[in-house]
Amino acid sequence: MKKVLVTGVGGVVGQGILRNLRQEPFDIALVGTNTSAISAGNHLCDSVHVLPYAFEPGYVPAMRAIIEREGVELVIPSTDYEVHHLMLAAGQLPAVIAASPARTSGMCLDKYATWQELARRGLPFAASVLPSAYQGQFERTVVKPREGRGSRNIHVDPADPRAFPDDYVVQEFLDGEELTTSFYVRRDGTLHGLITFARELEQGNTARCEVIDHHDGALRSMILALLEAFPFRGSCNLQTRVTTRGIVPFEINCRISGTNSVRSQFGFRDVAYTVQEYLYGRAPDAPRISRGCAIRVIMDVIYPERTLADVTNRFDEHRIF
């Protein structure tokens, strides 16, 4: 039995990846990692290990030790920082890392760097400046962390964008429907397919979404232009708004995104494509997109007669409610 390691199993992205892998017919064991021993993803893992944060010095040695101890062949990172730091250290790790190269992940990790790189190549992206350089260029503004995750700490039309430090970025406010487009890039650099949701957010995560396809032509052209300029690989995510000037991106994530558990139910199985290519070395299945919508709900994992300190992995007696 082959072993696949999924990072960040306490987060929405990691849990979705685990659920997708459990529903596929792969003969694999799932190793989970997280910064805490007990998380919402434990009940889906065969074993769980605690890691430091990806930007801490002990992260890569701890990851290497887990890979060697467990015999892991494939690592699927679920957070932006882990994508970047794992790819920086890929040559030191005895497993395949399913992610874009460090050059690309480093750019996507920093929204201001993303704007600079895309603007240099004439590619569309929400106009961005550092707070220290803001001089009232935009009629409306959005101020957000340059390396923020999950749509947190976002400030719309703050009184003075210049009051923020330069680890934030000031973007032009884009008025229009928000889209999230997931696309998969095969290991040879070609576009495998895409799926787009119109979505609504609650506390930084997708709460409601609907499959749409009437912007697919424009989005496909935009993604192909990105692939001409940058070496994206695997599952990636493009966040855009439909404005009077057309579709404008405001964020790119070069990792599996949080709607992975939803989109697999509508025929875009990017988690499965990742395992097919990176673990088994075969061509990924063709996407078979269907229409529909989804609403996120809360569920509970119940461990009878067990304390939180006793929770380990899926072999603990539990039930889902």
C-alpha positions in Angstrom: 0.0 0.0 0.0 1.4 3.4 -1.0 1.3 6.3 1.5 0.2 9.9 0.7 0.9 12.7 3.2 -1.6 15.6 3.3 -0.5 18.7 5.2 -2.7 21.1 7.2 -5.4 18.5 8.0 -7.0 20.9 10.5 -8.0 23.3 7.8 -10.8 23.4 5.3 -8.5 22.6 2.3 -6.8 19.7 4.0 -10.0 18.1 5.2 -11.4 18.4 1.6 -8.4 16.7 0.2 -8.7 13.9 2.7 -12.4 13.4 1.9 -11.7 13.3 -1.8 -9.0 10.7 -1.3 -11.2 8.5 0.9 -13.9 8.4 -1.8 -11.4 7.4 -4.6 -10.5 3.8 -5.3 -6.8 4.3 -4.6 -5.1 1.7 -2.5 -3.4 4.2 -0.2 -2.8 5.0 3.4 -3.2 8.7 4.4 -0.7 10.4 6.7 -1.8 13.7 8.1 0.2 16.6 9.5 -0.8 19.7 11.3 0.6 22.3 13.8 -1.6 20.7 16.5 -2.1 17.1 17.4 -5.9 17.2 17.5 -7.8 18.6 14.6 -11.0 18.2 12.5 -9.1 16.1 10.0 -7.8 13.4 12.4 -10.8 11.0 11.8 -9.8 10.8 8.1 -6.1 9.9 8.6 -4.4 6.6 9.2 -1.8 8.5 11.3 -1.3 12.1 12.3 1.9 14.0 13.1 2.6 17.4 14.6 4.8 19.8 12.6 6.1 23.3 13.2 4.9 26.1 11.0 6.3 26.0 7.5 8.4 29.1 7.9 10.1 27.8 11.1 13.6 26.3 10.8 12.5 22.9 12.2 9.8 22.4 9.6 11.8 20.7 6.8 13.8 18.4 9.1 10.6 17.3 10.8 8.9 16.7 7.5 11.8 14.7 6.2 11.8 12.5 9.4 8.0 11.8 9.0 8.4 10.9 5.3 11.2 8.5 6.1 9.5 7.0 9.1 6.2 6.5 7.3 7.6 5.6 3.9 5.6 8.4 2.3 5.8 8.6 -1.5 3.7 11.7 -2.2 3.2 14.9 -0.3 0.1 17.1 -1.1 0.5 20.5 0.7 -2.7 22.3 1.5 -1.4 25.7 2.6 0.5 28.4 0.7 3.5 28.6 3.0 3.9 24.8 2.9 3.8 24.7 -0.9 6.6 27.3 -1.0 8.8 25.9 1.7 8.4 22.3 0.6 9.3 23.2 -3.0 12.3 25.2 -1.8 13.5 22.1 0.0 12.3 19.5 -2.6 15.8 18.2 -3.2 16.2 17.4 0.5 13.0 15.4 0.8 12.6 11.7 -0.3 9.1 12.0 -1.6 7.4 13.8 -4.6 5.9 17.2 -3.7 2.8 17.9 -5.8 3.1 21.6 -6.3 4.2 24.4 -8.5 8.0 25.3 -8.5 9.2 27.7 -5.8 9.6 30.5 -8.2 5.9 30.4 -8.9 4.7 29.8 -5.4 6.9 32.6 -4.0 5.3 35.0 -6.4 1.7 33.9 -5.6 2.5 34.0 -1.8 2.9 37.8 -2.1 0.0 39.7 -3.7 2.2 42.7 -4.4 4.8 40.6 -6.1 2.0 39.0 -8.1 0.9 42.4 -9.3 4.5 43.4 -10.2 5.2 40.2 -12.1 1.9 40.2 -14.1 2.0 43.9 -14.8 5.6 43.5 -16.2 4.2 41.0 -18.7 1.1 43.0 -19.5 -1.2 40.5 -17.8 -4.4 41.7 -16.0 -4.4 41.9 -12.2 -6.0 44.3 -9.7 -3.9 47.4 -9.6 -1.8 47.3 -6.4 0.5 49.6 -4.4 2.2 49.5 -1.0 0.5 51.6 1.7 3.6 53.9 1.8 3.3 54.6 -1.9 -0.5 55.2 -1.9 -1.4 58.6 -3.1 -5.2 58.3 -3.6 -4.9 56.6 -7.0 -8.1 54.5 -6.5 -11.6 55.7 -6.1 -12.2 52.8 -3.7 -9.7 50.6 -2.0 -9.2 47.2 -0.4 -6.3 46.8 2.0 -5.2 43.2 2.8 -2.1 41.4 4.0 0.4 40.8 1.2 0.7 37.2 2.4 -2.7 36.8 3.9 -4.7 33.6 3.7 -8.4 32.8 3.7 -9.7 36.3 3.0 -8.9 37.4 6.6 -7.8 40.9 7.9 -9.3 42.6 4.8 -10.3 46.2 5.1 -12.7 47.7 2.5 -12.4 51.5 2.0 -10.4 52.2 5.2 -10.2 55.9 6.2 -6.5 56.1 5.5 -4.8 53.2 3.5 -1.4 54.8 4.2 -1.8 54.0 7.9 -1.1 50.3 7.2 2.5 48.9 7.2 4.1 47.7 4.0 3.4 44.0 4.8 -0.1 45.0 3.5 -1.1 45.9 0.0 -3.6 48.5 -1.3 -5.6 47.2 -4.2 -8.2 48.9 -6.3 -11.6 47.9 -5.2 -13.2 45.7 -8.0 -17.0 46.0 -8.1 -18.7 42.9 -9.6 -19.5 39.3 -9.2 -16.8 37.2 -7.5 -15.6 34.1 -9.3 -13.3 31.3 -8.2 -11.7 29.2 -11.0 -9.8 26.1 -10.3 -7.5 24.8 -13.0 -5.2 21.8 -13.3 -1.9 21.9 -15.1 -0.4 18.6 -16.1 3.2 17.8 -15.4 4.1 18.6 -19.0 2.8 22.2 -18.5 -0.4 21.9 -20.5 -3.8 22.9 -19.2 -5.9 19.9 -18.3 -9.1 21.7 -17.5 -10.9 24.2 -15.4 -14.1 24.8 -13.4 -15.6 28.1 -12.2 -17.9 28.9 -9.3 -19.8 32.1 -8.6 -19.5 32.2 -4.8 -20.4 33.9 -1.6 -18.0 34.0 1.4 -18.5 33.8 5.1 -15.6 34.3 7.4 -13.1 33.9 4.6 -14.5 30.6 3.3 -16.9 29.7 0.5 -20.4 29.3 2.0 -22.5 29.0 -1.1 -21.4 28.4 -4.7 -22.8 27.6 -8.2 -21.1 26.1 -11.2 -21.1 28.5 -14.1 -19.5 28.3 -17.6 -20.4 31.5 -19.5 -17.0 33.1 -18.7 -15.0 30.0 -19.5 -13.7 31.3 -22.8 -12.2 34.4 -21.3 -10.9 32.6 -18.2 -9.3 29.9 -20.3 -7.5 32.5 -22.4 -6.4 34.3 -19.2 -5.0 31.0 -17.7 -3.2 30.0 -20.9 -1.5 33.4 -20.9 -0.4 32.8 -17.3 1.0 29.4 -18.3 3.0 31.0 -21.1 4.6 33.3 -18.5 5.0 31.1 -15.4 5.6 27.4 -14.7 2.4 26.5 -12.8 1.9 22.8 -12.1 -0.9 20.7 -10.5 -4.1 22.2 -9.1 -4.2 26.0 -8.9 -6.8 28.7 -8.3 -7.6 32.0 -9.9 -9.9 34.5 -8.0 -11.5 37.2 -10.2 -14.3 39.8 -10.3 -16.5 40.5 -13.3 -16.2 44.2 -13.8 -17.3 46.7 -16.4 -13.7 46.5 -17.8 -14.0 42.7 -18.0 -12.8 39.9 -15.8 -10.0 41.1 -13.5 -7.9 38.7 -11.3 -7.1 39.8 -7.7 -5.4 36.7 -6.3 -3.7 33.5 -7.6 -3.2 30.4 -5.4 -0.8 27.7 -6.7 -2.2 25.0 -4.5 -5.4 22.9 -4.2 -8.1 25.4 -3.0 -10.8 25.1 -0.4 -13.7 24.1 -2.8 -11.9 20.9 -3.8 -14.5 18.7 -2.0 -17.3 20.6 -3.8 -15.9 20.6 -7.3 -15.1 16.9 -7.2 -18.9 16.3 -7.0 -19.4 18.3 -10.2 -16.8 16.4 -12.2 -13.6 18.2 -11.6 -11.5 15.8 -9.5 -8.2 17.7 -9.2 -7.2 15.8 -6.0 -7.6 12.5 -8.0 -5.7 14.0 -10.9 -2.8 14.9 -8.5 -2.5 11.3 -7.3 -2.9 9.8 -10.8 0.0 11.9 -12.1 2.3 12.3 -9.2 1.9 8.9 -7.4 1.0 6.5 -10.2 2.6 8.3 -13.2 -0.4 8.0 -15.4 -2.5 10.5 -17.4 -5.3 12.2 -15.3 -8.9 11.4 -16.0 -10.7 13.9 -18.2 -12.9 16.4 -16.4 -16.6 15.8 -16.8 -18.2 19.0 -15.6 -21.9 19.1 -14.5 -24.0 22.0 -13.4 -25.3 22.5 -9.9 -24.7 24.4 -6.6 -23.5 23.7 -3.1 -24.0 25.0 0.4 -21.5 24.5 3.2 -22.7 23.2 6.5 -21.1 22.4 9.9 -20.8 18.8 11.0 -19.6 17.2 14.3 -17.2 14.3 14.9 -18.2 12.5 18.1 -15.8 10.4 20.1 -17.8 8.5 22.8 -16.0 8.0 26.2 -12.8 9.7 25.0 -11.1 12.9 26.0 -9.6 15.3 23.5 -6.1 14.3 24.6 -7.0 10.7 23.5 -8.0 11.6 19.9 -5.5 10.3 17.4 -6.7 9.1 14.0 -9.5 7.3 12.1 -9.1 4.1 14.1 -10.5 5.9 17.2 -14.2 5.0 17.6 -16.2 7.9 16.3 -19.4 8.9 14.5 -20.3 11.8 12.3 -23.4 13.9 13.1 
